Amino acid sequence: MLLAGLAAGLAGAWPTGTASANPIAALKVGGASVETASDGTLSSSLAFMLPDTPREEMEAVFKAEGQPAEATPIPTNASLVRIGSEVILIDAGSGNSFQPTAGKLGETLESRNIPREAITQVVFTHAHPDHLWGAVDDFEDSERFPNARYVVPAAEWDFWTREDVETLVPDWLKGLSVGSRRTLRRLEAKMERRKPGDSIAPGLTYVATPGHTPGHASVLVEAGREQVLIGGDALNHAVLSFRRPAWAFGSDLDRDLAAHTRFALLDRLANERMTLIGFHLPGSGVGRVERWGDAYRFVPA
């Protein structure tokens, strides 16, 4: 299967405008700092993303936003959290076995004078390839972050490491699921499993946001009333996830649960005026959620 076809099922997101090279300015959350780091871009199609939605309904939403109903490059925004001596990477990007326009996280870190050896912890929101595979160099069968320990949601580990996982996913994900199982097993000796509500590091906690995958979890960074939610793929399209959160997304394994998660998360983010970082949201992925008419909108920072 072609990589482009595989990624079409994976990313399921298109930003408004064009992808950006990620601003370096960091958010401050108490004594922690949070910044995003680009892993490049992916491509996909509207037909895959919304398989049950008539084309004219999609076009009407984009037209109301003043945008064409077309696919554009999908940004991929890993996050870096610095707390004391810890340098924590949230999601590891695609690595060198996915799309040629992705797998650029190492270059981004190098451009900021952050050696891979400086990463002390890698935390995964879920085990889709564009978030997981970048932790291992397939060509050399080595860890890209040799001094890091790893954390994954327990339910993600339980699902993706099953010997029969490829029988539990749709056709587009069968080959990819085998790759994710292999990557997780490769890191098993240094992998810790956590549940929603568990502390990952001081000020970092997993938040349950399932549906996109069975154990998908976002990462809450907080210090008192200061909060930033690193949302992974819980909200992954700058228009549709916010304007039409009830629509069934093709990349979600449990579409009803994913829609329920979107509504609950949008409500919380809007009520608490919390900063959101989305892996596939435009530019650096940083912004806020506002209520807008009978739905919501994403306001980039």
C-alpha positions as CSV (number, residue, x, y, z in Angstrom):
1,M,0.0,0.0,0.0
2,L,1.2,3.5,-0.7
3,L,2.3,5.7,2.2
4,A,0.0,8.4,1.0
5,G,-3.0,6.1,1.2
6,L,-2.0,4.9,4.7
7,A,-1.6,8.4,6.0
8,A,-5.0,9.4,4.5
9,G,-6.6,7.2,7.1
10,L,-4.3,8.3,9.9
11,A,-4.2,12.1,10.2
12,G,-7.7,13.0,9.3
13,A,-7.1,16.8,9.6
14,W,-6.7,19.8,7.5
15,P,-5.7,23.2,8.8
16,T,-6.9,26.6,7.7
17,G,-4.2,28.3,5.6
18,T,-0.8,26.6,5.2
19,A,1.4,24.7,7.7
20,S,3.9,26.8,9.7
21,A,7.4,26.1,10.9
22,N,6.2,26.5,14.6
23,P,7.0,29.6,16.5
24,I,9.5,29.0,19.3
25,A,7.9,31.2,21.9
26,A,7.1,29.0,24.9
27,L,4.0,29.1,27.1
28,K,4.6,29.5,30.8
29,V,2.6,27.3,33.2
30,G,3.9,28.0,36.7
31,G,7.6,26.9,36.6
32,A,7.1,24.8,33.5
33,S,7.4,25.9,29.9
34,V,5.5,24.4,26.9
35,E,6.4,24.8,23.2
36,T,5.6,23.0,20.0
37,A,8.0,21.4,17.6
38,S,7.0,20.5,14.0
39,D,7.4,17.0,12.6
40,G,6.5,18.3,9.2
41,T,3.2,17.7,7.3
42,L,1.0,14.9,6.2
43,S,-1.7,14.7,3.5
44,S,-5.2,13.2,3.4
45,S,-8.5,13.6,1.7
46,L,-11.9,15.0,2.7
47,A,-13.6,11.9,1.4
48,F,-11.7,9.8,3.9
49,M,-12.2,12.2,6.8
50,L,-15.9,12.4,6.6
51,P,-17.1,9.2,4.8
52,D,-20.7,9.5,5.8
53,T,-21.2,13.2,5.1
54,P,-22.5,14.4,1.7
55,R,-20.1,16.6,-0.2
56,E,-22.5,19.5,-0.4
57,E,-22.8,19.6,3.4
58,M,-19.0,19.7,3.8
59,E,-18.8,22.5,1.2
60,A,-21.5,24.5,3.0
61,V,-19.5,24.5,6.2
62,F,-16.3,25.6,4.5
63,K,-18.1,28.2,2.5
64,A,-19.6,29.7,5.8
65,E,-16.0,29.9,7.1
66,G,-14.8,31.6,3.9
67,Q,-12.6,28.7,2.9
68,P,-12.5,26.3,-0.1
69,A,-13.5,22.6,0.7
70,E,-10.0,21.3,-0.2
71,A,-7.3,19.3,1.5
72,T,-4.2,21.3,2.4
73,P,-1.0,20.1,4.1
74,I,-1.7,18.8,7.6
75,P,0.7,20.1,10.3
76,T,2.0,17.8,13.0
77,N,2.9,19.5,16.2
78,A,4.7,17.5,18.9
79,S,5.1,19.4,22.3
80,L,8.0,19.9,24.6
81,V,7.5,20.5,28.3
82,R,10.4,21.6,30.5
83,I,10.1,21.2,34.2
84,G,13.2,21.7,36.2
85,S,15.8,19.3,34.7
86,E,13.2,17.3,32.8
87,V,12.7,17.8,29.1
88,I,9.5,15.9,28.2
89,L,8.4,15.3,24.6
90,I,4.7,14.8,24.1
91,D,4.4,12.5,21.0
92,A,7.3,11.5,18.9
93,G,6.2,12.1,15.3
94,S,6.2,9.8,12.3
95,G,9.9,8.7,12.0
96,N,11.4,7.6,8.7
97,S,8.8,5.0,7.7
98,F,5.7,7.1,6.9
99,Q,5.3,10.1,4.6
100,P,8.4,11.9,3.1
101,T,7.0,15.2,4.2
102,A,6.9,14.1,7.8
103,G,9.4,12.7,10.3
104,K,11.1,16.1,10.6
105,L,11.0,16.4,14.4
106,G,14.8,15.6,14.8
107,E,15.6,18.5,12.4
108,T,13.3,20.8,14.3
109,L,15.0,19.9,17.7
110,E,18.4,20.3,16.1
111,S,17.5,23.8,14.8
112,R,16.8,24.7,18.4
113,N,20.0,23.2,19.8
114,I,18.1,20.5,21.6
115,P,20.0,17.2,21.3
116,R,18.0,14.0,21.2
117,E,20.0,12.8,24.2
118,A,18.5,15.7,26.3
119,I,14.9,14.3,26.1
120,T,14.3,12.6,29.5
121,Q,10.8,11.4,28.9
122,V,8.5,10.7,25.9
123,V,4.8,10.7,26.6
124,F,2.4,9.3,24.0
125,T,-1.2,10.5,23.6
126,H,-2.0,7.4,21.5
127,A,-0.3,4.8,19.3
128,H,-1.1,6.0,15.8
129,P,2.0,6.0,13.7
130,D,2.3,9.7,13.3
131,H,2.6,10.0,17.1
132,L,4.5,6.9,18.0
133,W,6.8,5.6,15.2
134,G,9.2,8.5,15.5
135,A,10.5,7.1,18.8
136,V,12.4,4.4,17.0
137,D,14.8,4.6,14.0
138,D,13.7,1.7,11.8
139,F,16.9,1.8,9.7
140,E,19.2,1.4,12.7
141,D,16.7,-0.4,15.0
142,S,17.6,2.1,17.7
143,E,15.8,4.5,20.0
144,R,15.8,8.1,18.8
145,F,15.8,9.4,22.4
146,P,18.3,7.0,24.1
147,N,18.1,8.6,27.5
148,A,14.3,8.8,27.7
149,R,11.8,6.7,29.5
150,Y,8.4,6.3,28.0
151,V,4.8,6.7,29.1
152,V,1.7,5.4,27.3
153,P,-2.0,5.3,28.3
154,A,-2.5,1.8,29.7
155,A,-5.6,1.2,27.5
156,E,-3.5,2.0,24.4
157,W,-0.8,-0.4,25.4
158,D,-3.4,-3.1,26.0
159,F,-5.1,-2.6,22.7
160,W,-2.2,-2.1,20.3
161,T,0.1,-4.8,21.7
162,R,-2.6,-7.5,21.2
163,E,-1.4,-10.3,18.9
164,D,-4.7,-10.1,17.0
165,V,-4.8,-6.3,16.8
166,E,-5.0,-6.2,13.0
167,T,-8.3,-8.1,13.2
168,L,-9.8,-5.4,15.4
169,V,-9.2,-2.4,13.1
170,P,-10.5,-1.3,9.7
171,D,-8.6,-2.3,6.5
172,W,-6.7,1.0,6.2
173,L,-5.2,0.5,9.7
174,K,-4.3,-3.2,9.5
175,G,-0.7,-2.9,8.4
176,L,-0.2,0.2,10.5
177,S,-1.4,-1.5,13.6
178,V,1.3,-4.2,13.2
179,G,3.9,-1.4,13.0
180,S,2.6,0.2,16.2
181,R,2.6,-3.1,18.0
182,R,6.2,-3.6,17.0
183,T,7.3,-0.1,18.1
184,L,5.6,-0.5,21.5
185,R,7.2,-3.8,22.1
186,R,10.6,-2.4,21.0
187,L,10.3,0.2,23.8
188,E,8.7,-2.2,26.4
189,A,11.7,-2.4,28.8
190,K,11.5,1.4,29.3
191,M,7.7,1.9,29.0
192,E,5.5,2.9,31.8
193,R,1.7,2.6,31.6
194,R,-0.6,5.2,33.2
195,K,-4.3,5.7,33.5
196,P,-6.4,8.9,33.2
197,G,-5.9,10.9,36.3
198,D,-2.4,9.5,36.9
199,S,0.5,11.9,37.3
200,I,3.1,11.6,34.5
201,A,5.5,14.2,36.0
202,P,5.0,17.1,38.5
203,G,2.2,19.2,37.0
204,L,1.4,16.7,34.1
205,T,-1.6,14.5,34.2
206,Y,-3.3,12.2,31.7
207,V,-6.9,13.2,30.8
208,A,-9.2,10.6,29.2
209,T,-10.2,11.6,25.7
210,P,-11.1,8.2,24.1
211,G,-12.8,7.5,20.8
212,H,-10.1,8.4,18.2
213,T,-8.4,5.3,19.6
214,P,-9.5,3.2,22.6
215,G,-7.2,4.7,25.2
216,H,-6.5,8.1,23.6
217,A,-5.5,10.5,26.4
218,S,-4.6,14.2,26.4
219,V,-2.0,15.7,28.7
220,L,-2.9,18.5,31.1
221,V,-0.1,20.8,32.2
222,E,-1.2,22.8,35.2
223,A,0.1,25.0,38.0
224,G,-2.7,26.4,40.2
225,R,-5.2,28.1,37.9
226,E,-2.7,28.1,34.9
227,Q,-3.5,25.2,32.5
228,V,-2.6,24.1,29.0
229,L,-4.2,21.0,27.5
230,I,-2.1,19.1,25.0
231,G,-5.0,17.4,23.1
232,G,-3.4,15.0,20.7
233,D,-6.0,14.1,18.1
234,A,-9.1,14.6,20.2
235,L,-9.8,17.8,18.2
236,N,-7.9,17.5,15.0
237,H,-9.5,19.7,12.4
238,A,-9.5,23.5,12.7
239,V,-13.0,23.8,11.2
240,L,-14.9,20.6,11.4
241,S,-13.9,19.4,14.9
242,F,-15.3,22.7,16.2
243,R,-18.2,23.6,13.9
244,R,-19.5,20.0,13.4
245,P,-18.2,17.9,16.3
246,A,-21.1,15.4,15.9
247,W,-20.0,14.4,12.4
248,A,-18.4,10.9,12.1
249,F,-14.7,11.1,11.4
250,G,-13.1,8.3,9.3
251,S,-10.0,8.1,11.4
252,D,-11.9,7.6,14.7
253,L,-12.1,3.9,15.8
254,D,-15.2,4.5,17.9
255,R,-17.0,7.3,16.1
256,D,-19.8,7.8,18.6
257,L,-17.4,7.9,21.6
258,A,-15.1,10.3,19.7
259,A,-18.0,12.7,19.1
260,H,-19.0,12.5,22.8
261,T,-15.4,13.3,23.7
262,R,-15.3,16.3,21.4
263,F,-18.5,17.8,22.8
264,A,-17.3,17.3,26.4
265,L,-13.8,18.6,25.7
266,L,-15.1,21.7,23.7
267,D,-17.4,22.6,26.5
268,R,-14.6,22.3,29.1
269,L,-12.1,24.3,27.0
270,A,-14.6,27.1,26.3
271,N,-15.9,27.2,29.9
272,E,-12.4,27.3,31.5
273,R,-10.8,29.4,28.7
274,M,-8.0,26.9,28.7
275,T,-5.2,27.0,26.2
276,L,-5.3,24.1,23.8
277,I,-2.5,22.5,21.8
278,G,-3.7,20.3,19.0
279,F,-1.3,18.0,17.1
280,H,-2.9,18.7,13.8
281,L,-4.2,22.2,14.3
282,P,-2.9,25.1,12.2
283,G,0.4,26.8,12.7
284,S,1.9,25.9,16.0
285,G,-1.3,24.2,17.1
286,V,-1.8,26.6,20.0
287,G,-5.1,28.5,20.6
288,R,-8.3,28.7,22.5
289,V,-11.9,27.5,22.0
290,E,-14.8,29.8,21.9
291,R,-18.5,29.2,21.6
292,W,-19.7,30.4,18.2
293,G,-23.4,30.3,17.3
294,D,-24.7,26.8,18.0
295,A,-21.2,25.3,18.0
296,Y,-17.6,26.4,18.6
297,R,-14.6,27.8,16.9
298,F,-10.8,27.5,17.3
299,V,-8.9,30.8,17.7
300,P,-5.2,30.4,17.0
301,A,-2.9,32.1,19.5
